Amino acid sequence: MVVYLISLQLRTPLTALRTDLEMLALATGDETARRLRLQRALTAVDAVAGALDSVRTLHAAPVHPPQWVNLARCVQDAWDSLGDLPSRHALSLCNDIDVAVHVMADRHALLTILRNLMRNAAEHAAPAQCRVWNTPDGVVFEDDGPGVSAPELALLFERYWRGRLADSPTPAEPGDARGLGLAIARQMAEMQGWRLHAEAVVPHGLRFVVTLAVHHGFSTEASLGSCVLPT
């Protein structure tokens, strides 16, 4: 079953990557076309990396003992783990988490959820800005991308949903079997006894709410609340 899932996840992006690289090898003169194919090749590489990460997380999610986690730093670490993916997709982040907020939680699970939400926004909402803030009982992650319709909203957390992937404004390519990221995020939340749901944002965008038990601790560290803009 694991091999089957991996093959589904990798087939489409690897085919696209091979095609674009072959065309690049044959291309002459047209710099715009070359840049476009290079960008598509990079996107395919991101898809392969995301697929491998998703399948590994889905089938071998480790169990870590709860620890006090600085929520603001956890958000920043999740963002940093994506490397240049956000900047290449023109996605920016405003980390408005109060640095005094700590949560007793499995840090790996929280990082996985946040990273998957951020990757989803980079791949399907950008160009956009994401804002993350804390509530009395959890974390809110919101983007100002194109959003989704009400029927699509109900399908966001379905594995391999073949309509629009996440909040992409365009339909998925035929045979595209990606779409595990949000499903994994919800599964990880449920494993911890948390809740993850999505809401539409007016006039456009998506809001993801992670409900968990937040404990307000004291922090003497400098504020991490900041806007990280694409370079």
C-alpha positions as CSV (number, residue, x, y, z in Angstrom):
1,M,0.0,0.0,0.0
2,V,2.8,2.4,0.8
3,V,4.5,1.7,-2.5
4,Y,1.2,2.4,-4.3
5,L,0.7,5.7,-2.5
6,I,4.2,6.8,-3.3
7,S,3.8,5.9,-7.0
8,L,0.6,7.9,-7.1
9,Q,2.2,10.9,-5.4
10,L,5.2,11.0,-7.7
11,R,4.0,10.0,-11.1
12,T,2.6,13.3,-12.3
13,P,5.3,15.7,-11.1
14,L,8.1,13.4,-12.3
15,T,6.5,13.2,-15.7
16,A,6.2,17.0,-15.9
17,L,9.8,17.4,-14.7
18,R,11.1,15.0,-17.4
19,T,9.1,16.7,-20.1
20,D,10.3,20.2,-19.2
21,L,13.9,19.2,-18.9
22,E,13.8,17.5,-22.3
23,M,12.3,20.6,-23.8
24,L,14.9,22.7,-22.1
25,A,17.6,20.6,-23.7
26,L,16.1,21.3,-27.1
27,A,15.2,24.9,-26.6
28,T,17.1,27.6,-28.4
29,G,16.9,31.4,-28.2
30,D,13.6,32.0,-26.3
31,E,14.7,33.0,-22.8
32,T,11.2,33.6,-21.6
33,A,10.2,30.0,-22.5
34,R,13.3,28.7,-20.9
35,R,12.6,30.5,-17.6
36,L,9.0,29.2,-17.7
37,R,10.1,25.6,-18.1
38,L,12.7,26.0,-15.3
39,Q,10.1,27.4,-13.0
40,R,7.8,24.5,-13.8
41,A,10.7,22.1,-13.2
42,L,11.3,23.6,-9.8
43,T,7.6,23.3,-9.0
44,A,7.7,19.6,-9.9
45,V,10.7,19.1,-7.6
46,D,8.8,20.8,-4.8
47,A,5.9,18.4,-5.5
48,V,8.1,15.4,-5.3
49,A,9.6,16.6,-2.0
50,G,6.2,17.3,-0.6
51,A,4.9,13.9,-1.7
52,L,7.7,12.1,0.0
53,D,7.4,14.1,3.2
54,S,3.6,13.6,3.2
55,V,3.7,9.8,2.7
56,R,6.5,9.4,5.4
57,T,4.4,11.5,7.8
58,L,1.2,9.6,7.1
59,H,2.6,6.1,7.5
60,A,5.2,6.6,10.1
61,A,4.1,9.5,12.3
62,P,6.3,9.3,15.4
63,V,4.9,9.8,18.9
64,H,6.7,12.4,20.9
65,P,6.0,13.3,24.6
66,P,4.3,16.7,25.1
67,Q,6.6,19.6,26.0
68,W,6.3,23.3,26.5
69,V,6.4,24.8,23.1
70,N,6.8,28.5,22.3
71,L,4.1,29.0,19.7
72,A,5.6,32.0,18.0
73,R,9.0,30.2,17.5
74,C,7.2,27.0,16.3
75,V,5.4,29.0,13.6
76,Q,8.7,30.6,12.5
77,D,10.5,27.3,12.5
78,A,7.7,25.8,10.3
79,W,8.1,28.7,7.9
80,D,11.9,28.5,7.8
81,S,11.7,24.7,7.0
82,L,10.1,25.5,3.7
83,G,13.3,27.2,2.4
84,D,12.8,29.3,-0.6
85,L,9.4,27.8,-1.6
86,P,7.3,30.7,-0.2
87,S,9.5,33.4,-1.9
88,R,9.4,31.6,-5.3
89,H,5.6,31.6,-5.1
90,A,5.3,35.2,-3.8
91,L,3.9,34.1,-0.4
92,S,4.6,36.2,2.7
93,L,4.0,35.6,6.4
94,C,2.9,37.8,9.2
95,N,3.6,35.9,12.5
96,D,1.4,37.7,15.0
97,I,1.6,35.0,17.7
98,D,2.1,36.5,21.2
99,V,5.6,35.4,22.3
100,A,4.3,34.8,25.9
101,V,2.1,32.0,24.7
102,H,3.3,28.4,25.3
103,V,1.5,25.2,24.7
104,M,2.0,21.8,26.2
105,A,2.1,19.8,23.0
106,D,3.8,17.4,20.7
107,R,6.1,19.9,18.9
108,H,6.6,17.6,15.9
109,A,2.8,17.3,15.4
110,L,2.4,21.0,15.6
111,L,5.2,21.7,13.2
112,T,3.8,19.2,10.7
113,I,0.4,20.8,10.8
114,L,1.8,24.3,10.4
115,R,4.2,23.3,7.7
116,N,1.5,21.6,5.7
117,L,-0.8,24.6,5.9
118,M,2.0,26.9,4.8
119,R,3.0,24.6,1.9
120,N,-0.6,24.4,0.9
121,A,-0.8,28.2,0.8
122,A,2.4,28.5,-1.2
123,E,1.3,26.0,-3.8
124,H,-2.3,26.9,-4.1
125,A,-3.1,30.3,-2.7
126,A,0.0,32.4,-3.7
127,P,0.7,35.1,-4.6
128,A,-0.8,35.9,-1.2
129,Q,0.0,36.9,2.4
130,C,-0.5,34.5,5.3
131,R,-1.2,35.7,8.8
132,V,-0.9,33.5,11.9
133,W,-2.2,34.5,15.4
134,N,-3.2,32.9,18.6
135,T,-6.6,32.7,20.2
136,P,-7.4,31.7,23.8
137,D,-7.6,28.0,22.8
138,G,-5.6,27.6,19.6
139,V,-4.0,29.0,16.5
140,V,-5.4,30.6,13.4
141,F,-3.7,30.5,10.0
142,E,-5.3,32.7,7.3
143,D,-4.3,33.5,3.7
144,D,-5.8,36.2,1.4
145,G,-5.6,34.0,-1.7
146,P,-8.5,33.3,-4.1
147,G,-10.4,31.1,-1.6
148,V,-12.8,28.2,-2.5
149,S,-16.5,27.8,-3.0
150,A,-18.8,26.4,-0.3
151,P,-19.0,22.9,-1.9
152,E,-15.2,22.8,-2.3
153,L,-14.7,23.9,1.3
154,A,-16.3,20.6,2.4
155,L,-13.7,18.6,0.4
156,L,-10.5,20.3,1.5
157,F,-9.4,17.6,3.9
158,E,-10.2,14.7,1.6
159,R,-7.2,12.7,0.4
160,Y,-6.5,12.9,-3.3
161,W,-9.4,15.3,-3.9
162,R,-9.4,15.7,-7.7
163,G,-11.3,19.0,-7.9
164,R,-9.4,22.1,-7.1
165,L,-6.4,21.2,-5.0
166,A,-6.6,23.3,-1.8
167,D,-7.6,26.8,-2.8
168,S,-6.1,26.8,-6.2
169,P,-8.1,29.0,-8.7
170,T,-7.6,26.4,-11.4
171,P,-8.7,22.7,-11.7
172,A,-6.2,19.9,-11.0
173,E,-4.5,18.3,-13.9
174,P,-5.9,15.0,-15.0
175,G,-4.2,12.2,-13.1
176,D,-2.8,14.5,-10.4
177,A,-3.0,12.5,-7.3
178,R,-1.5,15.0,-4.9
179,G,-3.6,16.4,-2.1
180,L,-2.4,14.7,1.0
181,G,-1.1,17.8,2.9
182,L,-4.3,19.0,4.4
183,A,-5.6,15.4,5.1
184,I,-2.4,14.7,7.0
185,A,-2.7,18.0,8.9
186,R,-6.1,17.1,10.1
187,Q,-5.1,13.5,10.9
188,M,-2.2,14.8,13.0
189,A,-4.5,17.2,14.8
190,E,-7.0,14.4,15.6
191,M,-4.2,12.1,16.9
192,Q,-3.4,14.8,19.4
193,G,-7.0,15.4,20.4
194,W,-7.0,18.7,18.7
195,R,-9.4,20.0,16.0
196,L,-8.6,21.5,12.6
197,H,-11.2,23.1,10.4
198,A,-11.4,25.6,7.5
199,E,-13.5,28.6,7.0
200,A,-14.0,30.9,4.0
201,V,-12.8,34.5,4.4
202,V,-14.7,37.5,3.0
203,P,-14.1,38.8,0.3
204,H,-11.6,36.0,-0.5
205,G,-9.1,33.7,1.2
206,L,-9.1,30.8,3.6
207,R,-8.8,30.5,7.3
208,F,-7.6,27.4,9.1
209,V,-8.3,27.1,12.8
210,V,-6.4,24.7,15.0
211,T,-8.1,24.3,18.4
212,L,-5.9,23.0,21.2
213,A,-5.3,23.7,24.9
214,V,-3.1,26.8,25.1
215,H,-1.4,27.8,28.3
216,H,-0.1,31.3,28.7
217,G,3.4,31.3,30.1
218,F,5.9,34.1,30.6
219,S,8.6,34.7,28.0
220,T,11.5,37.2,28.4
221,E,12.6,36.7,24.8
222,A,12.3,39.4,22.2
223,S,9.1,39.4,20.1
224,L,9.0,37.2,17.1
225,G,5.9,38.8,15.7
226,S,6.9,40.1,12.3
227,C,6.1,40.2,8.6
228,V,8.4,38.0,6.4
229,L,8.1,39.3,2.8
230,P,9.2,37.3,-0.3
231,T,12.6,38.3,-1.7
